[in-house]
Amino acid sequence: MAILVAASNAFAGGLLTNTNQNAAFVRNFAQEGKIDITSIYANPAGGAFLSRGWHLSLNSQTAFQQRNIETTFPLFTKNIDNPEATHRFEGRATAPIIPSFTVSFNREKWSISAHFAVSGGGGKCEFDKGLGSFEAAYAGTLEKMVPGVLPPMLTAGLIAKGMDANTASALAATGQYKGYTLNSFMKGRSYNFGLQLGGTYKFTDNLAAYVGIRGIYATNNYNGAVNPSIKYALAGTENTIPLNDYGIELNCDQTAFGVTPIIGIDWKINNQWNVSAKYEFRTKINLKNKSEINIAKDEVRAAASSVLSQFEDGKKVREDVPALLAIGVQYAPIEKVRICAAYHQFFDKNSKKAEVFDKDAQKWVGKQEYVKNNTHEFLLGAEYDVCKLVTVSASWEHTRYGLEDKFMSDLSFNLSNHMVGAGVRFHVTKRFDIDLGYMCTFYNSRDVTTEVAPNLFKTDHYERKNHTFGIGLNLHI
């Protein structure tokens, strides 16, 4: 039974990376070429060109996401409550408050800065009807299991009602399996908290470099259960029997700590052009499980072992954060207009992931083996100073994943997408700004067919929706 895996991130970025760290990103994605307190994450070297003194940015975002899967499987027609071959499973991920802050202290040639945010993870997600992968597994298991389980179960029930053993056995043999019901749910929570510290130095009035480090604390929780029942006909009547001994319960906490070295450079060519580059090294994340798994029957445990093995108590599971190369440029054709562009590459192929059992190769492999190409992102943005008090902005981003079908499952799936954002900055005073932004993500849908058993196939249709709002307060002292 495949039940739970890390909640996919609800933001822009690679497989385990969030690049939207504040409200300024929500209103203008291409932050890499900018010089601003809100751009310290995207362009840390650019912080060297801020004015002398203290700079502070406080932010919060609210994200709403839906992860919907339509699963088609022939044996779903045996589901008493929904006897259709295609079932829809809806998951909702909500993060009402996503805090972040950035602070920088600047002198003549150097500055030091700190940045805290949710650097990865997707908040909370719940599938109140479970997932198609484990319903398909149960539908197939029950189809094979019931002929052996039903007669003795009915015989015992009839004997308990006072019928003699021979008569009970003969009558029980006429019982007919009508179908199943499945009471199941899945909840997941995934957060990577990142605290970044670093410093910059200006080699010239136009060139600065950055060296820093980010500590990441990863915390996940997975909580789910499956409780099956079967319906049978006997002597003209239909009854339901709960299969309590064949259920599964899981509650798993995962924690880990990792370190990300970061380097960056910024070239302020003149008042019109600014160019930057940043490289974040791969972060080793080795999640340690603290689990409670309740599986009564050995045959169910055997069927579920290939997936549930990653949740064994005390086991460590790799989920590295990939290295990132980010390049950005900003051009100001006139004083009031700024045009921004950026490019990201996440080196997913070189970051180790949890192992899964490859049926074709008949061995355990890390999921990074199913990454065909690294993730690429292309970002464009523009800002216009309407007046001294108001700046408006709009932006576009395209994220392109290179994942094989084997990487995809209803447990964890990523879809290439386009994203648009817009917002406004209010210059309340010379030292105080307010950022407001909204972004919406348009995901490409995808169909993946897998073989559940010999000549028995399951098809999943994946869809996602995402809306994010952001507010930021920026202070310059």
Secondary structure, 3 states (H helix, E strand, C coil): CCCCCCCCCCCCCCCCCCCCCCHHHHHCCCCCCCCCHHHCCCCHHHHHHCCCEEEEEEEEEEEEEEEEEEEECHHHHHECCCCCCEEEEEEEEEEEEEEEEEEEEECCCEEEEEEEEEEEEEEEEEECCCCHHHHHHHHHHHHHHHHHHHHHHHHHHHHHCCCCHHHHHHHHCCCEEEEEEEEEEEEEEEEEEEEEEEEEEECCCCEEEEEEEEEEEEEEEEEEEEEEEEEEEECCEEEEEECHHHCEEEEEEEEEEEEEEEEEEEECCCCCEEEEEEEECCECCEEEEEEEEEECCHHHHHHHHHHHHHHCCCCEEECCECCEEEEEEEEEEECCEEEEEEEEEECHHHCCCCEEEECCCCEEEEHHHHEEEEEEEEEEEEEEECCCCEEEEEEEEEEEEEECHHHCECCECCCCEEEEEEEEEEEEECCEEEEEEEEEEEECCEEEEEEEECCEEEEEEEEEEEEEEEEEEEEEC
